[in-house]
Amino acid sequence: MNVLVLLIPVSLTLGGLGLWACIWTLRAGQYDDLEGDAARILIDDPEDDPCDPAT
């Protein structure tokens, strides 16, 4: 039972930190443009092509 005196505050602190991190990412706009990020990977940039002999 003595270990609960330590584990309960530690678990509440970690849960609070997780909640704070989630709210911080929402307010910072991390999830605003999900469609743009998904489509951006499909765009082929010619200057990034290592096999292109022109560069």
PQR file of N, CA, C, O and H, with PARSE charges and radii, in Angstrom:
ATOM      1  N   MET A   1       0.807  -1.202   0.000 -0.4000 1.5000
ATOM      2  CA  MET A   1       0.000   0.000   0.000 -0.0000 2.0000
ATOM      3  C   MET A   1       0.849   1.265   0.000  0.5500 1.7000
ATOM      4  O   MET A   1       0.400   2.310  -0.471 -0.5500 1.4000
ATOM      5  N   ASN A   2       2.056   1.184   0.516 -0.4000 1.5000
ATOM      6  CA  ASN A   2       2.911   2.367   0.546 -0.0000 2.0000
ATOM      7  C   ASN A   2       3.333   2.800  -0.850  0.5500 1.7000
ATOM      8  O   ASN A   2       3.607   3.975  -1.093 -0.5500 1.4000
ATOM      9  H   ASN A   2       2.421   0.336   0.898  0.4000 1.0000
ATOM     10  N   VAL A   3       3.384   1.829  -1.771 -0.4000 1.5000
ATOM     11  CA  VAL A   3       3.810   2.182  -3.117 -0.0000 2.0000
ATOM     12  C   VAL A   3       2.741   3.007  -3.840  0.5500 1.7000
ATOM     13  O   VAL A   3       3.060   3.756  -4.764 -0.5500 1.4000
ATOM     14  H   VAL A   3       3.162   0.874  -1.574  0.4000 1.0000
ATOM     15  N   LEU A   4       1.474   2.875  -3.426 -0.4000 1.5000
ATOM     16  CA  LEU A   4       0.404   3.668  -4.035 -0.0000 2.0000
ATOM     17  C   LEU A   4       0.565   5.154  -3.750  0.5500 1.7000
ATOM     18  O   LEU A   4       0.130   5.990  -4.541 -0.5500 1.4000
ATOM     19  H   LEU A   4       1.215   2.267  -2.676  0.4000 1.0000
ATOM     20  N   VAL A   5       1.176   5.481  -2.643 -0.4000 1.5000
ATOM     21  CA  VAL A   5       1.421   6.887  -2.298 -0.0000 2.0000
ATOM     22  C   VAL A   5       2.350   7.514  -3.339  0.5500 1.7000
ATOM     23  O   VAL A   5       2.275   8.717  -3.587 -0.5500 1.4000
ATOM     24  H   VAL A   5       1.529   4.801  -2.000  0.4000 1.0000
ATOM     25  N   LEU A   6       3.206   6.726  -3.934 -0.4000 1.5000
ATOM     26  CA  LEU A   6       4.115   7.210  -4.972 -0.0000 2.0000
ATOM     27  C   LEU A   6       3.513   7.081  -6.372  0.5500 1.7000
ATOM     28  O   LEU A   6       3.647   7.986  -7.196 -0.5500 1.4000
ATOM     29  H   LEU A   6       3.267   5.748  -3.732  0.4000 1.0000
ATOM     30  N   LEU A   7       2.853   5.957  -6.635 -0.4000 1.5000
ATOM     31  CA  LEU A   7       2.369   5.690  -7.986 -0.0000 2.0000
ATOM     32  C   LEU A   7       1.188   6.563  -8.403  0.5500 1.7000
ATOM     33  O   LEU A   7       1.093   6.945  -9.569 -0.5500 1.4000
ATOM     34  H   LEU A   7       2.745   5.222  -5.966  0.4000 1.0000
ATOM     35  N   ILE A   8       0.302   6.882  -7.488 -0.4000 1.5000
ATOM     36  CA  ILE A   8      -0.867   7.699  -7.854 -0.0000 2.0000
ATOM     37  C   ILE A   8      -0.451   9.106  -8.275  0.5500 1.7000
ATOM     38  O   ILE A   8      -0.919   9.559  -9.320 -0.5500 1.4000
ATOM     39  H   ILE A   8       0.380   6.572  -6.541  0.4000 1.0000
ATOM     40  N   PRO A   9       0.389   9.826  -7.543 -0.5600 1.5000
ATOM     41  CA  PRO A   9       0.805  11.155  -8.024  0.2800 2.0000
ATOM     42  C   PRO A   9       1.620  11.090  -9.315  0.5500 1.7000
ATOM     43  O   PRO A   9       1.502  11.971 -10.167 -0.5500 1.4000
ATOM     44  N   VAL A  10       2.445  10.056  -9.463 -0.4000 1.5000
ATOM     45  CA  VAL A  10       3.231   9.930 -10.691 -0.0000 2.0000
ATOM     46  C   VAL A  10       2.313   9.697 -11.886  0.5500 1.7000
ATOM     47  O   VAL A  10       2.514  10.300 -12.941 -0.5500 1.4000
ATOM     48  H   VAL A  10       2.541   9.341  -8.771  0.4000 1.0000
ATOM     49  N   SER A  11       1.310   8.833 -11.739 -0.4000 1.5000
ATOM     50  CA  SER A  11       0.400   8.567 -12.850 -0.0000 2.0000
ATOM     51  C   SER A  11      -0.454   9.790 -13.175  0.5500 1.7000
ATOM     52  O   SER A  11      -0.716  10.060 -14.347 -0.5500 1.4000
ATOM     53  H   SER A  11       1.147   8.344 -10.883  0.4000 1.0000
ATOM     54  N   LEU A  12      -0.887  10.523 -12.170 -0.4000 1.5000
ATOM     55  CA  LEU A  12      -1.654  11.744 -12.429 -0.0000 2.0000
ATOM     56  C   LEU A  12      -0.797  12.808 -13.108  0.5500 1.7000
ATOM     57  O   LEU A  12      -1.280  13.535 -13.976 -0.5500 1.4000
ATOM     58  H   LEU A  12      -0.675  10.303 -11.218  0.4000 1.0000
ATOM     59  N   THR A  13       0.459  12.898 -12.723 -0.4000 1.5000
ATOM     60  CA  THR A  13       1.372  13.851 -13.364 -0.0000 2.0000
ATOM     61  C   THR A  13       1.609  13.486 -14.817  0.5500 1.7000
ATOM     62  O   THR A  13       1.566  14.357 -15.685 -0.5500 1.4000
ATOM     63  H   THR A  13       0.852  12.307 -12.018  0.4000 1.0000
ATOM     64  N   LEU A  14       1.857  12.217 -15.098 -0.4000 1.5000
ATOM     65  CA  LEU A  14       2.078  11.788 -16.485 -0.0000 2.0000
ATOM     66  C   LEU A  14       0.825  11.960 -17.334  0.5500 1.7000
ATOM     67  O   LEU A  14       0.916  12.347 -18.499 -0.5500 1.4000
ATOM     68  H   LEU A  14       1.891  11.509 -14.393  0.4000 1.0000
ATOM     69  N   GLY A  15      -0.334  11.680 -16.766 -0.4000 1.5000
ATOM     70  CA  GLY A  15      -1.589  11.902 -17.488 -0.0000 2.0000
ATOM     71  C   GLY A  15      -1.816  13.376 -17.778  0.5500 1.7000
ATOM     72  O   GLY A  15      -2.274  13.738 -18.862 -0.5500 1.4000
ATOM     73  H   GLY A  15      -0.408  11.366 -15.819  0.4000 1.0000
ATOM     74  N   GLY A  16      -1.497  14.223 -16.811 -0.4000 1.5000
ATOM     75  CA  GLY A  16      -1.622  15.670 -17.019 -0.0000 2.0000
ATOM     76  C   GLY A  16      -0.668  16.180 -18.079  0.5500 1.7000
ATOM     77  O   GLY A  16      -1.024  17.046 -18.879 -0.5500 1.4000
ATOM     78  H   GLY A  16      -1.124  13.929 -15.931  0.4000 1.0000
ATOM     79  N   LEU A  17       0.552  15.642 -18.087 -0.4000 1.5000
ATOM     80  CA  LEU A  17       1.513  16.038 -19.127 -0.0000 2.0000
ATOM     81  C   LEU A  17       1.047  15.604 -20.518  0.5500 1.7000
ATOM     82  O   LEU A  17       1.209  16.343 -21.489 -0.5500 1.4000
ATOM     83  H   LEU A  17       0.842  14.939 -17.437  0.4000 1.0000
ATOM     84  N   GLY A  18       0.472  14.415 -20.609 -0.4000 1.5000
ATOM     85  CA  GLY A  18      -0.059  13.951 -21.884 -0.0000 2.0000
ATOM     86  C   GLY A  18      -1.216  14.798 -22.367  0.5500 1.7000
ATOM     87  O   GLY A  18      -1.304  15.116 -23.553 -0.5500 1.4000
ATOM     88  H   GLY A  18       0.340  13.815 -19.820  0.4000 1.0000
ATOM     89  N   LEU A  19      -2.106  15.165 -21.458 -0.4000 1.5000
ATOM     90  CA  LEU A  19      -3.232  16.032 -21.814 -0.0000 2.0000
ATOM     91  C   LEU A  19      -2.744  17.408 -22.235  0.5500 1.7000
ATOM     92  O   LEU A  19      -3.241  17.975 -23.208 -0.5500 1.4000
ATOM     93  H   LEU A  19      -2.035  14.906 -20.495  0.4000 1.0000
ATOM     94  N   TRP A  20      -1.773  17.947 -21.508 -0.4000 1.5000
ATOM     95  CA  TRP A  20      -1.211  19.252 -21.869 -0.0000 2.0000
ATOM     96  C   TRP A  20      -0.562  19.201 -23.248  0.5500 1.7000
ATOM     97  O   TRP A  20      -0.730  20.128 -24.041 -0.5500 1.4000
ATOM     98  H   TRP A  20      -1.369  17.486 -20.718  0.4000 1.0000
ATOM     99  N   ALA A  21       0.179  18.133 -23.546 -0.4000 1.5000
ATOM    100  CA  ALA A  21       0.842  18.006 -24.849 -0.0000 2.0000
ATOM    101  C   ALA A  21      -0.183  17.907 -25.971  0.5500 1.7000
ATOM    102  O   ALA A  21       0.016  18.480 -27.042 -0.5500 1.4000
ATOM    103  H   ALA A  21       0.316  17.381 -22.902  0.4000 1.0000
ATOM    104  N   CYS A  22      -1.268  17.194 -25.740 -0.4000 1.5000
ATOM    105  CA  CYS A  22      -2.318  17.072 -26.758 -0.0000 2.0000
ATOM    106  C   CYS A  22      -2.976  18.429 -27.020  0.5500 1.7000
ATOM    107  O   CYS A  22      -3.174  18.806 -28.175 -0.5500 1.4000
ATOM    108  H   CYS A  22      -1.431  16.729 -24.870  0.4000 1.0000
ATOM    109  N   ILE A  23      -3.310  19.152 -25.972 -0.4000 1.5000
ATOM    110  CA  ILE A  23      -3.934  20.472 -26.138 -0.0000 2.0000
ATOM    111  C   ILE A  23      -2.957  21.440 -26.797  0.5500 1.7000
ATOM    112  O   ILE A  23      -3.368  22.267 -27.611 -0.5500 1.4000
ATOM    113  H   ILE A  23      -3.149  18.846 -25.034  0.4000 1.0000
ATOM    114  N   TRP A  24      -1.682  21.351 -26.461 -0.4000 1.5000
ATOM    115  CA  TRP A  24      -0.677  22.229 -27.066 -0.0000 2.0000
ATOM    116  C   TRP A  24      -0.558  21.986 -28.569  0.5500 1.7000
ATOM    117  O   TRP A  24      -0.464  22.937 -29.345 -0.5500 1.4000
ATOM    118  H   TRP A  24      -1.348  20.679 -25.800  0.4000 1.0000
ATOM    119  N   THR A  25      -0.562  20.713 -28.985 -0.4000 1.5000
ATOM    120  CA  THR A  25      -0.466  20.432 -30.421 -0.0000 2.0000
ATOM    121  C   THR A  25      -1.718  20.884 -31.159  0.5500 1.7000
ATOM    122  O   THR A  25      -1.629  21.327 -32.304 -0.5500 1.4000
ATOM    123  H   THR A  25      -0.639  19.941 -28.355  0.4000 1.0000
ATOM    124  N   LEU A  26      -2.880  20.780 -30.525 -0.4000 1.5000
ATOM    125  CA  LEU A  26      -4.099  21.258 -31.160 -0.0000 2.0000
ATOM    126  C   LEU A  26      -4.077  22.771 -31.340  0.5500 1.7000
ATOM    127  O   LEU A  26      -4.465  23.275 -32.394 -0.5500 1.4000
ATOM    128  H   LEU A  26      -2.952  20.419 -29.595  0.4000 1.0000
ATOM    129  N   ARG A  27      -3.631  23.493 -30.329 -0.4000 1.5000
ATOM    130  CA  ARG A  27      -3.569  24.957 -30.419 -0.0000 2.0000
ATOM    131  C   ARG A  27      -2.472  25.436 -31.357  0.5500 1.7000
ATOM    132  O   ARG A  27      -2.579  26.524 -31.923 -0.5500 1.4000
ATOM    133  H   ARG A  27      -3.316  23.083 -29.472  0.4000 1.0000
ATOM    134  N   ALA A  28      -1.417  24.641 -31.531 -0.4000 1.5000
ATOM    135  CA  ALA A  28      -0.316  25.027 -32.411 -0.0000 2.0000
ATOM    136  C   ALA A  28      -0.641  24.755 -33.878  0.5500 1.7000
ATOM    137  O   ALA A  28       0.122  25.154 -34.758 -0.5500 1.4000
ATOM    138  H   ALA A  28      -1.330  23.757 -31.071  0.4000 1.0000
ATOM    139  N   GLY A  29      -1.753  24.085 -34.156 -0.4000 1.5000
ATOM    140  CA  GLY A  29      -2.156  23.851 -35.536 -0.0000 2.0000
ATOM    141  C   GLY A  29      -1.462  22.668 -36.184  0.5500 1.7000
ATOM    142  O   GLY A  29      -1.279  22.662 -37.401 -0.5500 1.4000
ATOM    143  H   GLY A  29      -2.372  23.761 -33.442  0.4000 1.0000
ATOM    144  N   GLN A  30      -1.078  21.685 -35.422 -0.4000 1.5000
ATOM    145  CA  GLN A  30      -0.376  20.539 -35.979 -0.0000 2.0000
ATOM    146  C   GLN A  30      -1.278  19.681 -36.859  0.5500 1.7000
ATOM    147  O   GLN A  30      -0.775  18.960 -37.721 -0.5500 1.4000
ATOM    148  H   GLN A  30      -1.227  21.690 -34.433  0.4000 1.0000
ATOM    149  N   TYR A  31      -2.585  19.737 -36.670 -0.4000 1.5000
ATOM    150  CA  TYR A  31      -3.514  18.860 -37.379 -0.0000 2.0000
ATOM    151  C   TYR A  31      -4.416  19.633 -38.346  0.5500 1.7000
ATOM    152  O   TYR A  31      -5.493  19.152 -38.698 -0.5500 1.4000
ATOM    153  H   TYR A  31      -2.994  20.323 -35.971  0.4000 1.0000
ATOM    154  N   ASP A  32      -3.993  20.809 -38.773 -0.4000 1.5000
ATOM    155  CA  ASP A  32      -4.859  21.643 -39.604 -0.0000 2.0000
ATOM    156  C   ASP A  32      -4.949  21.167 -41.052  0.5500 1.7000
ATOM    157  O   ASP A  32      -6.038  21.194 -41.626 -0.5500 1.4000
ATOM    158  H   ASP A  32      -3.117  21.199 -38.487  0.4000 1.0000
ATOM    159  N   ASP A  33      -3.866  20.741 -41.654 -0.4000 1.5000
ATOM    160  CA  ASP A  33      -3.838  20.437 -43.082 -0.0000 2.0000
ATOM    161  C   ASP A  33      -3.473  18.972 -43.310  0.5500 1.7000
ATOM    162  O   ASP A  33      -2.390  18.669 -43.811 -0.5500 1.4000
ATOM    163  H   ASP A  33      -2.981  20.719 -41.188  0.4000 1.0000
ATOM    164  N   LEU A  34      -4.370  18.072 -42.947 -0.4000 1.5000
ATOM    165  CA  LEU A  34      -4.083  16.648 -43.102 -0.0000 2.0000
ATOM    166  C   LEU A  34      -4.119  16.218 -44.561  0.5500 1.7000
ATOM    167  O   LEU A  34      -3.340  15.355 -44.966 -0.5500 1.4000
ATOM    168  H   LEU A  34      -5.250  18.318 -42.540  0.4000 1.0000
ATOM    169  N   GLU A  35      -5.004  16.802 -45.356 -0.4000 1.5000
ATOM    170  CA  GLU A  35      -5.086  16.437 -46.772 -0.0000 2.0000
ATOM    171  C   GLU A  35      -3.863  16.916 -47.541  0.5500 1.7000
ATOM    172  O   GLU A  35      -3.375  16.211 -48.423 -0.5500 1.4000
ATOM    173  H   GLU A  35      -5.636  17.504 -45.028  0.4000 1.0000
ATOM    174  N   GLY A  36      -3.367  18.091 -47.223 -0.4000 1.5000
ATOM    175  CA  GLY A  36      -2.181  18.608 -47.901 -0.0000 2.0000
ATOM    176  C   GLY A  36      -0.948  17.775 -47.626  0.5500 1.7000
ATOM    177  O   GLY A  36      -0.139  17.539 -48.524 -0.5500 1.4000
ATOM    178  H   GLY A  36      -3.764  18.664 -46.506  0.4000 1.0000
ATOM    179  N   ASP A  37      -0.800  17.329 -46.391 -0.4000 1.5000
ATOM    180  CA  ASP A  37       0.338  16.473 -46.050 -0.0000 2.0000
ATOM    181  C   ASP A  37       0.249  15.131 -46.754  0.5500 1.7000
ATOM    182  O   ASP A  37       1.268  14.578 -47.168 -0.5500 1.4000
ATOM    183  H   ASP A  37      -1.457  17.521 -45.662  0.4000 1.0000
ATOM    184  N   ALA A  38      -0.958  14.603 -46.893 -0.4000 1.5000
ATOM    185  CA  ALA A  38      -1.130  13.313 -47.559 -0.0000 2.0000
ATOM    186  C   ALA A  38      -0.840  13.420 -49.049  0.5500 1.7000
ATOM    187  O   ALA A  38      -0.302  12.483 -49.639 -0.5500 1.4000
ATOM    188  H   ALA A  38      -1.786  15.053 -46.557  0.4000 1.0000
ATOM    189  N   ALA A  39      -1.182  14.535 -49.661 -0.4000 1.5000
ATOM    190  CA  ALA A  39      -0.955  14.697 -51.095 -0.0000 2.0000
ATOM    191  C   ALA A  39       0.467  15.143 -51.400  0.5500 1.7000
ATOM    192  O   ALA A  39       0.958  14.896 -52.502 -0.5500 1.4000
ATOM    193  H   ALA A  39      -1.619  15.296 -49.182  0.4000 1.0000
ATOM    194  N   ARG A  40       1.135  15.788 -50.467 -0.4000 1.5000
ATOM    195  CA  ARG A  40       2.473  16.314 -50.698 -0.0000 2.0000
ATOM    196  C   ARG A  40       3.499  15.213 -50.969  0.5500 1.7000
ATOM    197  O   ARG A  40       4.485  15.438 -51.671 -0.5500 1.4000
ATOM    198  H   ARG A  40       0.736  15.989 -49.572  0.4000 1.0000
ATOM    199  N   ILE A  41       3.268  14.041 -50.418 -0.4000 1.5000
ATOM    200  CA  ILE A  41       4.222  12.950 -50.628 -0.0000 2.0000
ATOM    201  C   ILE A  41       4.166  12.435 -52.067  0.5500 1.7000
ATOM    202  O   ILE A  41       5.118  11.813 -52.538 -0.5500 1.4000
ATOM    203  H   ILE A  41       2.468  13.858 -49.848  0.4000 1.0000
ATOM    204  N   LEU A  42       3.069  12.686 -52.761 -0.4000 1.5000
ATOM    205  CA  LEU A  42       2.922  12.203 -54.130 -0.0000 2.0000
ATOM    206  C   LEU A  42       3.510  13.157 -55.166  0.5500 1.7000
ATOM    207  O   LEU A  42       3.638  12.781 -56.332 -0.5500 1.4000
ATOM    208  H   LEU A  42       2.295  13.191 -52.378  0.4000 1.0000
ATOM    209  N   ILE A  43       3.866  14.361 -54.783 -0.4000 1.5000
ATOM    210  CA  ILE A  43       4.417  15.353 -55.704 -0.0000 2.0000
ATOM    211  C   ILE A  43       5.864  15.002 -56.016  0.5500 1.7000
ATOM    212  O   ILE A  43       6.665  14.779 -55.108 -0.5500 1.4000
ATOM    213  H   ILE A  43       3.763  14.666 -53.836  0.4000 1.0000
ATOM    214  N   ASP A  44       6.193  14.955 -57.293 -0.4000 1.5000
ATOM    215  CA  ASP A  44       7.539  14.604 -57.715 -0.0000 2.0000
ATOM    216  C   ASP A  44       8.322  15.888 -57.992  0.5500 1.7000
ATOM    217  O   ASP A  44       7.999  16.630 -58.920 -0.5500 1.4000
ATOM    218  H   ASP A  44       5.542  15.136 -58.030  0.4000 1.0000
ATOM    219  N   ASP A  45       9.337  16.142 -57.195 -0.4000 1.5000
ATOM    220  CA  ASP A  45      10.183  17.306 -57.382 -0.0000 2.0000
ATOM    221  C   ASP A  45      11.363  16.925 -58.265  0.5500 1.7000
ATOM    222  O   ASP A  45      12.157  16.067 -57.881 -0.5500 1.4000
ATOM    223  H   ASP A  45       9.600  15.539 -56.441  0.4000 1.0000
ATOM    224  N   PRO A  46      11.502  17.537 -59.436 -0.5600 1.5000
ATOM    225  CA  PRO A  46      12.599  17.168 -60.333  0.2800 2.0000
ATOM    226  C   PRO A  46      13.980  17.522 -59.768  0.5500 1.7000
ATOM    227  O   PRO A  46      14.955  16.841 -60.086 -0.5500 1.4000
ATOM    228  N   GLU A  47      14.090  18.560 -58.944 -0.4000 1.5000
ATOM    229  CA  GLU A  47      15.408  18.918 -58.422 -0.0000 2.0000
ATOM    230  C   GLU A  47      15.885  17.958 -57.336  0.5500 1.7000
ATOM    231  O   GLU A  47      17.058  17.974 -56.964 -0.5500 1.4000
ATOM    232  H   GLU A  47      13.299  19.113 -58.686  0.4000 1.0000
ATOM    233  N   ASP A  48      14.982  17.127 -56.829 -0.4000 1.5000
ATOM    234  CA  ASP A  48      15.355  16.150 -55.810 -0.0000 2.0000
ATOM    235  C   ASP A  48      15.667  14.773 -56.375  0.5500 1.7000
ATOM    236  O   ASP A  48      15.949  13.845 -55.617 -0.5500 1.4000
ATOM    237  H   ASP A  48      14.029  17.114 -57.131  0.4000 1.0000
ATOM    238  N   ASP A  49      15.622  14.629 -57.688 -0.4000 1.5000
ATOM    239  CA  ASP A  49      15.830  13.321 -58.318 -0.0000 2.0000
ATOM    240  C   ASP A  49      17.328  13.024 -58.441  0.5500 1.7000
ATOM    241  O   ASP A  49      18.012  13.702 -59.207 -0.5500 1.4000
ATOM    242  H   ASP A  49      15.393  15.383 -58.304  0.4000 1.0000
ATOM    243  N   PRO A  50      17.860  12.037 -57.713 -0.5600 1.5000
ATOM    244  CA  PRO A  50      19.313  11.751 -57.791  0.2800 2.0000
ATOM    245  C   PRO A  50      19.710  11.072 -59.099  0.5500 1.7000
ATOM    246  O   PRO A  50      20.895  11.045 -59.429 -0.5500 1.4000
ATOM    247  N   CYS A  51      18.756  10.523 -59.855 -0.4000 1.5000
ATOM    248  CA  CYS A  51      19.090   9.816 -61.098 -0.0000 2.0000
ATOM    249  C   CYS A  51      19.017  10.746 -62.316  0.5500 1.7000
ATOM    250  O   CYS A  51      19.299  10.311 -63.432 -0.5500 1.4000
ATOM    251  H   CYS A  51      17.793  10.546 -59.587  0.4000 1.0000
ATOM    252  N   ASP A  52      18.654  11.985 -62.126 -0.4000 1.5000
ATOM    253  CA  ASP A  52      18.522  12.913 -63.241 -0.0000 2.0000
ATOM    254  C   ASP A  52      19.917  13.392 -63.677  0.5500 1.7000
ATOM    255  O   ASP A  52      20.611  14.024 -62.880 -0.5500 1.4000
ATOM    256  H   ASP A  52      18.425  12.339 -61.218  0.4000 1.0000
ATOM    257  N   PRO A  53      20.348  13.109 -64.922 -0.5600 1.5000
ATOM    258  CA  PRO A  53      21.691  13.529 -65.361  0.2800 2.0000
ATOM    259  C   PRO A  53      21.808  15.027 -65.629  0.5500 1.7000
ATOM    260  O   PRO A  53      22.920  15.536 -65.772 -0.5500 1.4000
ATOM    261  N   ALA A  54      20.688  15.740 -65.699 -0.4000 1.5000
ATOM    262  CA  ALA A  54      20.719  17.179 -66.010 -0.0000 2.0000
ATOM    263  C   ALA A  54      21.202  18.001 -64.816  0.5500 1.7000
ATOM    264  O   ALA A  54      21.645  19.137 -64.982 -0.5500 1.4000
ATOM    265  H   ALA A  54      19.785  15.326 -65.582  0.4000 1.0000
ATOM    266  N   THR A  55      21.118  17.442 -63.637 -0.4000 1.5000
ATOM    267  CA  THR A  55      21.518  18.241 -62.465 -0.0000 2.0000
ATOM    268  C   THR A  55      22.900  17.923 -62.008  0.5500 1.7000
ATOM    269  O   THR A  55      23.379  18.508 -61.037 -0.5500 1.4000
ATOM    270  H   THR A  55      20.758  16.519 -63.501  0.4000 1.0000
TER
END
